[in-house]
Structures are given as C-alpha cells and as structure tokens.
Amino acid sequence: MMSFRRRTRRPARPRLLAVALAIALSFVSLTMAAGSAFADGYPTAVDVGSMAAVGPLFFDGLDNDHGCTASVIASPSHDLVITAAHCIQGTGSGVLFAPGYLNGATPYGVWSVDRVYVDPLWKSSGNTQHDYAILKMAPEVFQGSRMLVQNVTGADDLGFAPRRGTLVTVPAYSTGSDDAPISCTNTVYLQSGFPAFNCHGYVGGTSGSPFLSQFGRVQVVVGLIGGLRQGGCQEYTSYSSYFGPDVLKLLNRASLGLPADVVPAAGSDGC
C-alpha cells in the first residue's frame, strides 16, 4: 500500500517539496487510472472549485508556496479563521490567508493575521486534543471598501466534535502554488479519542483543513486536520482534535479581541 507522510510546514527548499508532491500525486492518479486502485476501499479526494470560506495559508508571501489550510468561522466580530495550532508559531505576524484560492487567483482577497489565539493546554504542553488555533484577521480593502473577512466570504459555524458515523466533507489545499483545492466526503470514526476519517490524497499542506458537517441548511466546522500525530502520518487517514466546550471558549476570547497568544513551535509529530 502506498503512503505519504503528511508535512505541515515546508523545509528550506519549498519548490523541491512541491515538485516531489506533484510527482507523488501524479503517480497515485496514474495508478488509480490504470485499474490498480487501493485495496483498502477508501475514497480518493478530487479537485474541486473555489470555496469562498476555505483557503491556504502563506507563510513567506504569495510568491512562495502555501502551507497549511484554514477556514472562516462565524463570529460576532466577523474576522476569525481557524486552522491547526501546530501550523502557527509566534504571533502569526506575516501569515496570509487567501480564501477561495484557485489556480493562483485570489477572488476573495488576501487577509493578514492580526492576532493568534490557542488553547492554554496547547500553549503550555502541546496537548494534541487542543491542536487548533483561531486567527483574528486584520480588515482589508476589498473592491474599494474596507471590509472584514467574514463579510466577504461568508462563514461556517463552529461546533462540537462529530459522533461516530457522521458524514464529513474535508476541503484542503496540498502544499504548492497555482493550484486548486481537493475535497473528499466520508464518515467519521474515533481513534484513541480523536475523530478520524479515511480518504486518500491528504498530503502536506492539508493540516488545518476543516471537517464540515451539514445540519439542515447550516454547515458546521466540527473538527480540522490536526490532533493525533499532527493530523496523521499517512495520506489516507486524517485526525482531528476532539472539539468540546474549550473550542467555543477560544472562539469567544478571540471574538472579544482579548489579549492574544505567542505560540511556541510545535514539537515532533512522532511519525
């Protein structure tokens, strides 16, 4: 069985990593097309069009490859984005978010991180059940007006962890540039207390990608790629921290604009 270790941040030579990932994914596609499909029966993520509230994070400017994925969450302040805590270090200064990014285009603007909020247990000990960070984005000029990100992209509600068997859709961006997001839908199960789903294609850059579940007409973020082994060691299994009351406490703190965090660098993923 073919597997690829998930990397959340880029090494010193991001272009080489992007090329390697492209080759690896091309090999997967060719293998599938040739009829040698994975014997595990898991679905495979496919390219999808732009999703307004989901986009990649750029750590070194738009001219370099993007890294982790993030999504806009509904809040009274209309300026919050959620991603994996292990994707963020320090104050978040210089990190850019490009919602709806598609083939190099930024149809919903580019937004700068103003403040970062993480759970106290992540900050103090890297507790993997709290591997999520809420980013407060600075206002930006969009189509001639000064705007908040949620007012441009819309947002998904933030909710609690899904039960076993819940159907989730996970849009994500693999590390690279001038590309499109992938997406896959499957049911959730629990692994050592962490929500998980199986789908091929979630390689480097997909950390922070939202677990989206539909409740009537409302779409809710019920998890994100992170948590156990920083989201998983294999491209076909992705984990999330277990969202409980603490994630809503963090949402409230960020929305109120209370004192922000300086985030320590994440430790090893253990893979």
LOFI-296725 format. One record per residue (C-alpha): residue number from 1; z negated, y, x negated; residue in three letters. Coordinates in steps of 0.2 Angstrom, whole numbers. Each point is the difference from the previous one (the first is absolute). Layout:
# LOFI-296725
site num=NUM | c3=Z | c2=Y | c1=X | residuo=ALA
...
# end
This chain:
# LOFI-296725
site num=1 | c3=0 | c2=0 | c1=0 | residuo=MET
site num=2 | c3=5 | c2=17 | c1=-7 | residuo=MET
site num=3 | c3=-14 | c2=13 | c1=-1 | residuo=SER
site num=4 | c3=-2 | c2=18 | c1=-7 | residuo=PHE
site num=5 | c3=-16 | c2=8 | c1=-4 | residuo=ARG
site num=6 | c3=-3 | c2=16 | c1=9 | residuo=ARG
site num=7 | c3=-2 | c2=16 | c1=-11 | residuo=ARG
site num=8 | c3=-7 | c2=15 | c1=8 | residuo=THR
site num=9 | c3=3 | c2=13 | c1=-13 | residuo=ARG
site num=10 | c3=14 | c2=1 | c1=-13 | residuo=ARG
site num=11 | c3=-1 | c2=-4 | c1=-19 | residuo=PRO
site num=12 | c3=6 | c2=13 | c1=-13 | residuo=ALA
site num=13 | c3=18 | c2=-5 | c1=3 | residuo=ARG
site num=14 | c3=3 | c2=2 | c1=19 | residuo=PRO
site num=15 | c3=19 | c2=-1 | c1=0 | residuo=ARG
site num=16 | c3=-1 | c2=-17 | c1=-9 | residuo=LEU
site num=17 | c3=-12 | c2=-7 | c1=13 | residuo=LEU
site num=18 | c3=12 | c2=7 | c1=14 | residuo=ALA
site num=19 | c3=14 | c2=-10 | c1=-8 | residuo=VAL
site num=20 | c3=-10 | c2=-16 | c1=-1 | residuo=ALA
site num=21 | c3=-6 | c2=1 | c1=18 | residuo=LEU
site num=22 | c3=18 | c2=3 | c1=6 | residuo=ALA
site num=23 | c3=6 | c2=-15 | c1=-10 | residuo=ILE
site num=24 | c3=-14 | c2=-10 | c1=7 | residuo=ALA
site num=25 | c3=3 | c2=5 | c1=18 | residuo=LEU
site num=26 | c3=18 | c2=-3 | c1=-2 | residuo=SER
site num=27 | c3=-3 | c2=-17 | c1=-6 | residuo=PHE
site num=28 | c3=-11 | c2=-3 | c1=15 | residuo=VAL
site num=29 | c3=14 | c2=6 | c1=12 | residuo=SER
site num=30 | c3=13 | c2=-11 | c1=-8 | residuo=LEU
site num=31 | c3=-11 | c2=-15 | c1=1 | residuo=THR
site num=32 | c3=-3 | c2=3 | c1=18 | residuo=MET
site num=33 | c3=18 | c2=3 | c1=3 | residuo=ALA
site num=34 | c3=5 | c2=-16 | c1=-9 | residuo=ALA
site num=35 | c3=-10 | c2=-10 | c1=13 | residuo=GLY
site num=36 | c3=-15 | c2=-4 | c1=-12 | residuo=SER
site num=37 | c3=-12 | c2=9 | c1=11 | residuo=ALA
site num=38 | c3=-19 | c2=-1 | c1=-5 | residuo=PHE
site num=39 | c3=-7 | c2=-16 | c1=6 | residuo=ALA
site num=40 | c3=-16 | c2=9 | c1=6 | residuo=ASP
site num=41 | c3=8 | c2=6 | c1=16 | residuo=GLY
site num=42 | c3=-6 | c2=18 | c1=-2 | residuo=TYR
site num=43 | c3=11 | c2=14 | c1=6 | residuo=PRO
site num=44 | c3=8 | c2=12 | c1=-13 | residuo=THR
site num=45 | c3=-1 | c2=19 | c1=1 | residuo=ALA
site num=46 | c3=16 | c2=9 | c1=4 | residuo=VAL
site num=47 | c3=7 | c2=18 | c1=-4 | residuo=ASP
site num=48 | c3=-4 | c2=12 | c1=14 | residuo=VAL
site num=49 | c3=4 | c2=18 | c1=4 | residuo=GLY
site num=50 | c3=-11 | c2=15 | c1=-2 | residuo=SER
site num=51 | c3=-17 | c2=0 | c1=8 | residuo=MET
site num=52 | c3=-6 | c2=17 | c1=2 | residuo=ALA
site num=53 | c3=-19 | c2=-3 | c1=-3 | residuo=ALA
site num=54 | c3=2 | c2=-12 | c1=-15 | residuo=VAL
site num=55 | c3=6 | c2=4 | c1=-17 | residuo=GLY
site num=56 | c3=-3 | c2=-3 | c1=-19 | residuo=PRO
site num=57 | c3=-11 | c2=9 | c1=-12 | residuo=LEU
site num=58 | c3=7 | c2=8 | c1=-15 | residuo=PHE
site num=59 | c3=-12 | c2=1 | c1=-15 | residuo=PHE
site num=60 | c3=11 | c2=9 | c1=-13 | residuo=ASP
site num=61 | c3=12 | c2=11 | c1=11 | residuo=GLY
site num=62 | c3=15 | c2=-4 | c1=11 | residuo=LEU
site num=63 | c3=11 | c2=-3 | c1=-15 | residuo=ASP
site num=64 | c3=-10 | c2=-16 | c1=-5 | residuo=ASN
site num=65 | c3=-3 | c2=-16 | c1=10 | residuo=ASP
site num=66 | c3=-12 | c2=0 | c1=14 | residuo=HIS
site num=67 | c3=-15 | c2=-12 | c1=0 | residuo=GLY
site num=68 | c3=-11 | c2=-4 | c1=14 | residuo=CYS
site num=69 | c3=3 | c2=2 | c1=19 | residuo=THR
site num=70 | c3=-10 | c2=11 | c1=12 | residuo=ALA
site num=71 | c3=1 | c2=5 | c1=19 | residuo=SER
site num=72 | c3=-6 | c2=14 | c1=11 | residuo=VAL
site num=73 | c3=-15 | c2=-3 | c1=11 | residuo=ILE
site num=74 | c3=-4 | c2=10 | c1=15 | residuo=ALA
site num=75 | c3=-15 | c2=13 | c1=-2 | residuo=SER
site num=76 | c3=-6 | c2=16 | c1=7 | residuo=PRO
site num=77 | c3=5 | c2=9 | c1=-16 | residuo=SER
site num=78 | c3=18 | c2=-7 | c1=0 | residuo=HIS
site num=79 | c3=1 | c2=-2 | c1=-18 | residuo=ASP
site num=80 | c3=-6 | c2=-17 | c1=-5 | residuo=LEU
site num=81 | c3=9 | c2=-15 | c1=-9 | residuo=VAL
site num=82 | c3=-7 | c2=-17 | c1=-4 | residuo=ILE
site num=83 | c3=4 | c2=-12 | c1=-14 | residuo=THR
site num=84 | c3=-9 | c2=-12 | c1=-11 | residuo=ALA
site num=85 | c3=-15 | c2=7 | c1=-11 | residuo=ALA
site num=86 | c3=6 | c2=-10 | c1=-15 | residuo=HIS
site num=87 | c3=16 | c2=11 | c1=0 | residuo=CYS
site num=88 | c3=-10 | c2=16 | c1=-3 | residuo=ILE
site num=89 | c3=-9 | c2=7 | c1=-15 | residuo=GLN
site num=90 | c3=-9 | c2=16 | c1=-2 | residuo=GLY
site num=91 | c3=2 | c2=14 | c1=12 | residuo=THR
site num=92 | c3=18 | c2=-5 | c1=5 | residuo=GLY
site num=93 | c3=7 | c2=16 | c1=-7 | residuo=SER
site num=94 | c3=19 | c2=-2 | c1=-3 | residuo=GLY
site num=95 | c3=2 | c2=-14 | c1=12 | residuo=VAL
site num=96 | c3=15 | c2=2 | c1=13 | residuo=LEU
site num=97 | c3=3 | c2=-8 | c1=16 | residuo=PHE
site num=98 | c3=18 | c2=-1 | c1=7 | residuo=ALA
site num=99 | c3=-1 | c2=-6 | c1=18 | residuo=PRO
site num=100 | c3=16 | c2=-8 | c1=7 | residuo=GLY
site num=101 | c3=7 | c2=-2 | c1=-18 | residuo=TYR
site num=102 | c3=17 | c2=-8 | c1=1 | residuo=LEU
site num=103 | c3=13 | c2=-2 | c1=-13 | residuo=ASN
site num=104 | c3=-7 | c2=14 | c1=-10 | residuo=GLY
site num=105 | c3=-1 | c2=12 | c1=15 | residuo=ALA
site num=106 | c3=-16 | c2=8 | c1=6 | residuo=THR
site num=107 | c3=4 | c2=4 | c1=18 | residuo=PRO
site num=108 | c3=-18 | c2=5 | c1=4 | residuo=TYR
site num=109 | c3=-4 | c2=10 | c1=-15 | residuo=GLY
site num=110 | c3=-11 | c2=-4 | c1=-15 | residuo=VAL
site num=111 | c3=-19 | c2=3 | c1=1 | residuo=TRP
site num=112 | c3=-13 | c2=2 | c1=-14 | residuo=SER
site num=113 | c3=-17 | c2=-7 | c1=0 | residuo=VAL
site num=114 | c3=-13 | c2=13 | c1=2 | residuo=ASP
site num=115 | c3=-16 | c2=-11 | c1=0 | residuo=ARG
site num=116 | c3=-4 | c2=-19 | c1=-1 | residuo=VAL
site num=117 | c3=-14 | c2=-9 | c1=10 | residuo=TYR
site num=118 | c3=-5 | c2=-18 | c1=-4 | residuo=VAL
site num=119 | c3=-15 | c2=-11 | c1=7 | residuo=ASP
site num=120 | c3=-16 | c2=2 | c1=-10 | residuo=PRO
site num=121 | c3=1 | c2=-19 | c1=-4 | residuo=LEU
site num=122 | c3=17 | c2=1 | c1=-8 | residuo=TRP
site num=123 | c3=-5 | c2=15 | c1=-10 | residuo=LYS
site num=124 | c3=-16 | c2=-8 | c1=-6 | residuo=SER
site num=125 | c3=5 | c2=-18 | c1=-3 | residuo=SER
site num=126 | c3=18 | c2=-2 | c1=5 | residuo=GLY
site num=127 | c3=-5 | c2=-11 | c1=15 | residuo=ASN
site num=128 | c3=17 | c2=-8 | c1=5 | residuo=THR
site num=129 | c3=-5 | c2=1 | c1=19 | residuo=GLN
site num=130 | c3=1 | c2=19 | c1=-2 | residuo=HIS
site num=131 | c3=17 | c2=1 | c1=-9 | residuo=ASP
site num=132 | c3=6 | c2=14 | c1=10 | residuo=TYR
site num=133 | c3=2 | c2=19 | c1=-3 | residuo=ALA
site num=134 | c3=4 | c2=14 | c1=11 | residuo=ILE
site num=135 | c3=10 | c2=14 | c1=-7 | residuo=LEU
site num=136 | c3=-1 | c2=18 | c1=7 | residuo=LYS
site num=137 | c3=17 | c2=8 | c1=-2 | residuo=MET
site num=138 | c3=3 | c2=18 | c1=-3 | residuo=ALA
site num=139 | c3=10 | c2=10 | c1=13 | residuo=PRO
site num=140 | c3=19 | c2=2 | c1=-5 | residuo=GLU
site num=141 | c3=14 | c2=10 | c1=5 | residuo=VAL
site num=142 | c3=12 | c2=-11 | c1=11 | residuo=PHE
site num=143 | c3=16 | c2=7 | c1=8 | residuo=GLN
site num=144 | c3=-6 | c2=18 | c1=-3 | residuo=GLY
site num=145 | c3=-18 | c2=-2 | c1=7 | residuo=SER
site num=146 | c3=-17 | c2=-4 | c1=-8 | residuo=ARG
site num=147 | c3=-4 | c2=-17 | c1=7 | residuo=MET
site num=148 | c3=-13 | c2=-14 | c1=-1 | residuo=LEU
site num=149 | c3=7 | c2=-17 | c1=-3 | residuo=VAL
site num=150 | c3=-5 | c2=-8 | c1=16 | residuo=GLN
site num=151 | c3=9 | c2=13 | c1=10 | residuo=ASN
site num=152 | c3=16 | c2=-4 | c1=-9 | residuo=VAL
site num=153 | c3=-1 | c2=-19 | c1=0 | residuo=THR
site num=154 | c3=-11 | c2=-5 | c1=14 | residuo=GLY
site num=155 | c3=-14 | c2=-13 | c1=-4 | residuo=ALA
site num=156 | c3=-8 | c2=-17 | c1=4 | residuo=ASP
site num=157 | c3=-18 | c2=-2 | c1=5 | residuo=ASP
site num=158 | c3=-12 | c2=-7 | c1=-12 | residuo=LEU
site num=159 | c3=-9 | c2=-16 | c1=7 | residuo=GLY
site num=160 | c3=-11 | c2=-15 | c1=-4 | residuo=PHE
site num=161 | c3=6 | c2=-16 | c1=-9 | residuo=ALA
site num=162 | c3=11 | c2=-12 | c1=11 | residuo=PRO
site num=163 | c3=-6 | c2=-16 | c1=7 | residuo=ARG
site num=164 | c3=8 | c2=-17 | c1=-6 | residuo=ARG
site num=165 | c3=17 | c2=-2 | c1=8 | residuo=GLY
site num=166 | c3=3 | c2=19 | c1=2 | residuo=THR
site num=167 | c3=18 | c2=5 | c1=-3 | residuo=LEU
site num=168 | c3=2 | c2=13 | c1=-13 | residuo=VAL
site num=169 | c3=16 | c2=9 | c1=-7 | residuo=THR
site num=170 | c3=-1 | c2=6 | c1=-18 | residuo=VAL
site num=171 | c3=12 | c2=13 | c1=-6 | residuo=PRO
site num=172 | c3=0 | c2=2 | c1=-19 | residuo=ALA
site num=173 | c3=9 | c2=8 | c1=-15 | residuo=TYR
site num=174 | c3=2 | c2=-11 | c1=-16 | residuo=SER
site num=175 | c3=-1 | c2=10 | c1=-16 | residuo=THR
site num=176 | c3=16 | c2=9 | c1=-4 | residuo=GLY
site num=177 | c3=11 | c2=15 | c1=5 | residuo=SER
site num=178 | c3=14 | c2=4 | c1=12 | residuo=ASP
site num=179 | c3=-4 | c2=-15 | c1=11 | residuo=ASP
site num=180 | c3=-5 | c2=-5 | c1=18 | residuo=ALA
site num=181 | c3=-16 | c2=-7 | c1=7 | residuo=PRO
site num=182 | c3=-2 | c2=-19 | c1=4 | residuo=ILE
site num=183 | c3=-10 | c2=-6 | c1=15 | residuo=SER
site num=184 | c3=-6 | c2=-17 | c1=6 | residuo=CYS
site num=185 | c3=-10 | c2=-6 | c1=16 | residuo=THR
site num=186 | c3=-11 | c2=-15 | c1=0 | residuo=ASN
site num=187 | c3=-18 | c2=-5 | c1=6 | residuo=THR
site num=188 | c3=-16 | c2=4 | c1=-9 | residuo=VAL
site num=189 | c3=-12 | c2=-13 | c1=-6 | residuo=TYR
site num=190 | c3=-16 | c2=2 | c1=-10 | residuo=LEU
site num=191 | c3=-3 | c2=-5 | c1=-18 | residuo=GLN
site num=192 | c3=-17 | c2=2 | c1=-7 | residuo=SER
site num=193 | c3=-4 | c2=13 | c1=13 | residuo=GLY
site num=194 | c3=16 | c2=10 | c1=-4 | residuo=PHE
site num=195 | c3=14 | c2=2 | c1=13 | residuo=PRO
site num=196 | c3=16 | c2=-8 | c1=-7 | residuo=ALA
site num=197 | c3=18 | c2=-3 | c1=5 | residuo=PHE
site num=198 | c3=14 | c2=-10 | c1=-8 | residuo=ASN
site num=199 | c3=18 | c2=7 | c1=-3 | residuo=CYS
site num=200 | c3=11 | c2=0 | c1=-15 | residuo=HIS
site num=201 | c3=5 | c2=16 | c1=-9 | residuo=GLY
site num=202 | c3=-15 | c2=10 | c1=-2 | residuo=TYR
site num=203 | c3=0 | c2=4 | c1=-19 | residuo=VAL
site num=204 | c3=-5 | c2=14 | c1=-10 | residuo=GLY
site num=205 | c3=-2 | c2=17 | c1=9 | residuo=GLY
site num=206 | c3=-5 | c2=-8 | c1=17 | residuo=THR
site num=207 | c3=-19 | c2=3 | c1=-3 | residuo=SER
site num=208 | c3=-6 | c2=12 | c1=14 | residuo=GLY
site num=209 | c3=13 | c2=-6 | c1=12 | residuo=SER
site num=210 | c3=-7 | c2=1 | c1=18 | residuo=PRO
site num=211 | c3=-4 | c2=-15 | c1=11 | residuo=PHE
site num=212 | c3=7 | c2=7 | c1=17 | residuo=LEU
site num=213 | c3=-5 | c2=-8 | c1=16 | residuo=SER
site num=214 | c3=6 | c2=5 | c1=17 | residuo=GLN
site num=215 | c3=-13 | c2=3 | c1=14 | residuo=PHE
site num=216 | c3=10 | c2=5 | c1=16 | residuo=GLY
site num=217 | c3=10 | c2=15 | c1=-5 | residuo=ARG
site num=218 | c3=-12 | c2=4 | c1=-15 | residuo=VAL
site num=219 | c3=4 | c2=-6 | c1=-17 | residuo=GLN
site num=220 | c3=-16 | c2=-2 | c1=-11 | residuo=VAL
site num=221 | c3=-3 | c2=-2 | c1=-19 | residuo=VAL
site num=222 | c3=-11 | c2=-15 | c1=0 | residuo=VAL
site num=223 | c3=0 | c2=-3 | c1=-19 | residuo=GLY
site num=224 | c3=11 | c2=3 | c1=-15 | residuo=LEU
site num=225 | c3=5 | c2=-10 | c1=-15 | residuo=ILE
site num=226 | c3=-15 | c2=0 | c1=-12 | residuo=GLY
site num=227 | c3=-17 | c2=-8 | c1=0 | residuo=GLY
site num=228 | c3=0 | c2=-17 | c1=-7 | residuo=LEU
site num=229 | c3=8 | c2=0 | c1=-18 | residuo=ARG
site num=230 | c3=6 | c2=17 | c1=4 | residuo=GLN
site num=231 | c3=11 | c2=-7 | c1=14 | residuo=GLY
site num=232 | c3=5 | c2=-16 | c1=-7 | residuo=GLY
site num=233 | c3=7 | c2=-9 | c1=-16 | residuo=CYS
site num=234 | c3=16 | c2=-7 | c1=9 | residuo=GLN
site num=235 | c3=14 | c2=9 | c1=9 | residuo=GLU
site num=236 | c3=-2 | c2=-11 | c1=15 | residuo=TYR
site num=237 | c3=-18 | c2=3 | c1=4 | residuo=THR
site num=238 | c3=-7 | c2=17 | c1=3 | residuo=SER
site num=239 | c3=-19 | c2=4 | c1=4 | residuo=TYR
site num=240 | c3=-9 | c2=15 | c1=7 | residuo=SER
site num=241 | c3=-18 | c2=6 | c1=-1 | residuo=SER
site num=242 | c3=-9 | c2=-4 | c1=17 | residuo=TYR
site num=243 | c3=0 | c2=17 | c1=9 | residuo=PHE
site num=244 | c3=-17 | c2=3 | c1=9 | residuo=GLY
site num=245 | c3=-10 | c2=15 | c1=5 | residuo=PRO
site num=246 | c3=0 | c2=6 | c1=-18 | residuo=ASP
site num=247 | c3=19 | c2=4 | c1=0 | residuo=VAL
site num=248 | c3=-3 | c2=11 | c1=15 | residuo=LEU
site num=249 | c3=-14 | c2=9 | c1=-9 | residuo=LYS
site num=250 | c3=12 | c2=4 | c1=-14 | residuo=LEU
site num=251 | c3=13 | c2=6 | c1=12 | residuo=LEU
site num=252 | c3=-13 | c2=12 | c1=8 | residuo=ASN
site num=253 | c3=-6 | c2=6 | c1=-17 | residuo=ARG
site num=254 | c3=18 | c2=4 | c1=-6 | residuo=ALA
site num=255 | c3=5 | c2=8 | c1=16 | residuo=SER
site num=256 | c3=-15 | c2=12 | c1=-1 | residuo=LEU
site num=257 | c3=5 | c2=4 | c1=-18 | residuo=GLY
site num=258 | c3=-17 | c2=-4 | c1=-7 | residuo=LEU
site num=259 | c3=-2 | c2=-1 | c1=-19 | residuo=PRO
site num=260 | c3=13 | c2=-12 | c1=-7 | residuo=ALA
site num=261 | c3=-1 | c2=-14 | c1=-13 | residuo=ASP
site num=262 | c3=5 | c2=-2 | c1=-18 | residuo=VAL
site num=263 | c3=6 | c2=-18 | c1=0 | residuo=VAL
site num=264 | c3=-3 | c2=-12 | c1=-15 | residuo=PRO
site num=265 | c3=14 | c2=-10 | c1=-6 | residuo=ALA
site num=266 | c3=2 | c2=-17 | c1=8 | residuo=ALA
site num=267 | c3=-5 | c2=-15 | c1=-10 | residuo=GLY
site num=268 | c3=10 | c2=-16 | c1=-2 | residuo=SER
site num=269 | c3=8 | c2=-8 | c1=15 | residuo=ASP
site num=270 | c3=-6 | c2=-17 | c1=-7 | residuo=GLY
site num=271 | c3=17 | c2=-8 | c1=1 | residuo=CYS
# end
